Amino acid sequence: MAKRNNGEGTITKRKDGRWEGRYYTGEIVNGKRVRKNVLAKTKAECKEKLNKAIAENDKRQRIISRCDFLTNPEPTLEEWSRIWFESFCAASVKEYTRNSYQNYFDRYILPNLGGMKIKDISTVSCQQFLMKMYTSGRTRNVEKKGNGLSAKTVKDIKIALQTCLQKAEDEGLIDTNPCRKVQLPKDAPKEMQTLKANELGAFLRETKDSGCYEFYILEITTGLRLGEILALTWDDLDIKNKTISVNKQVQRIGSELKITTPKTASSIRTVALCDECFNQLILLRSRQRLDTKLIFPSPITGGLRDPSSVTRKLHRMQKRAGVPQIRFHDLRHSFATLSLEQGMDIKTVSHMLGHTDAGFTMNTYMHVTDNMQQTVANAMQSLITETENKRKNKLIHFSA
């Protein structure tokens, strides 16, 4: 049977009656051009399959020619993630975030999806994997915390996987990011814990007895994040203006404590200090060696203080003070709540906390801002009532 040449491949009829389409892939192995074929019962079906195979091969070759970092145009997730970490993450993602992504891939993502080709990963497979993490993904502290990972951890795993696959989409390795349409359940929001005014007094008295009053008076009056406080150096303190500059933070990356850039651009800020806090910092400076750079160095090493050691000591002090045991971050909530209750405007509180916008602050402390709105409404009602009473008294005066 004569061959039909379509410009990119050929179609012939075999002796067994089937039609065969052949095409060259463009690859060379052992000095020979690689050729592949498709089979069909009819000539029309063979032509359709051949054209599809040629189109897919052309796409593969375009990917290989454009993405010189690829050795396989159809990589598995494990292969692609390795390229993604080495070629893209290293240049564009913060070290702490990159370390977190690597942990999620090593512990959860690759053991479940690593062997799949990224082109075969679907929204359904992503959904099933993440729901598995939510119900039975925990590998440590199962007896204490249950079989499933928290909603936040599952969400973070999804972000890591979605970010990796998004780069694959950007490079043309997959048509769409399968993670984009995944739906995750939400945990009930945790109730915010704060210290009331009387509890705060008892707690601060205990910090004096424990020798760390300066640390906590700074936290209670500024609402800094723990990592921000631990990274403060004496050159951040402006003695003339009684302010402190927040421009770095301490984070644990792997097994090391490191100073990194703040969480967001809004986190870089200058915060005013009250007189008590400022005076205590000056006294603290007078007791330290002149070559001490950190405001709150580790009492053991003189270097960066471990955040976990701060938390452990905090809980011991709370117990001795007879106040509720709350996280260090809840002291930040306490600052914000008390500031709003004392009449500080939401924009100022948002700036001091280093939030991106005041809307986020308002939503976070809705329980306080709702009360503030009711206070304003009551004040307006009092004003209206007072105005109306004056009007009535004026009418009575004229009638008399």
C-alpha positions, 0 to 999 in steps of 0.5 A: 500500500502506498504511503501518505505523507502529511508533512510530519508523519506517514500513514500506511496500511499494514498486512493485518488490515490496520492503519499505522501512523509513524512520526519522528520525535526529534530525539536522537538515541545512540546516534539514531532518530527516535520514531514512534507510531500509532495504530487504528482500525480505519484511516480516518481514525489513524490520521486523527491519532497521528495528528494528536500524537504529533501535536503533543510531541511538538509541545514536548519539544517546545518545552525542552527547548525553552526550559533548558533546566528540564531533563524530562518534559513530563516530570514527576512532582518529585522531579519538578519540585526539586527543580522548583526549589533549586531554580526558582524558590532560592531566588524569589522566596524568603528562607523561612518560607522556603524552609517551611515549603521544603518541610511540607513537601518532604513530610506530606506532599512527596510521600503521597503525590511525588511519584505522579507526573505533574500533568496527571495531577488533577483537582480531584487528586489534590482534593483527596490528598488534602482531605486525607491530611485533614483527617489522618495526616498527623505523624507526631503527637497523635494521642495528644492532638488527634489523627488529623492536621489542623486546618491551618497546617492543611491550608499551608500545605495547599499553598506550598503545593499550589505555588509549586504547580503554579510555576509549572503552569507558568512554564507551560508544563501543565495547562492549569493549576489543579490546586486552584479550585480545591475546597478546604474545610475551616476550623472554628476560629479560636476565641481570642484570649486577652488579659483584663486590666486587673490581671495585667497588673498582677502579671506585670508585678510578677515580671518584676519579681522574675527580672524581666519587667522591661521585656514585658512592659515593652510588649504590653505598651507596643504590641510587638511580635515576639520575633520583633522584640528578640531582634531589637538592638540598641541602635533601634532606640531613638533616645531623643524622640523616645521611639523604637524602630522595628525593622527585623525579626528573629526566626527559627530556620531549621535548627538555627535562629536567624535575623530576617526581614519583617513579615511584611513591608508594613511591619517595618515601622517606628513605634512611640514609647510611653515614659515608663517603658522608655525609662525602663529601657534606659535603666536596662541599658545602664546595667548591660555591658557597653558592647551589648548590641541586642536589647534582650540577649540570651542570658545564657549565650549573650546571642539571640534568645530562643522564642520557645524559652520565652514562651516556657518562662511566660507560662511559669510566670502566669501560673505564679501570678494567678492569671490565665495561661495565654500565648505570647501572641495574646499579649499583643491582642491584649495591647490592641484590645486595651488601646481600642477600649481606651479610645485610641483610633483604629488607624494608629493601633493598626500602624503600631501592630504593623498590619497591612491595613486598618480594615484587617485590624478592625476585623480582627478586633471586631468585638472591641470595635463593635462596642466602640460603634455602640458607644458612638451611637449612644453618644449621638443619641445623647446629643440628639436628646439634649438638642431636643430637650433644649428645643422643647424648653425654648418652646415652653419659655416662649409660651409662658 
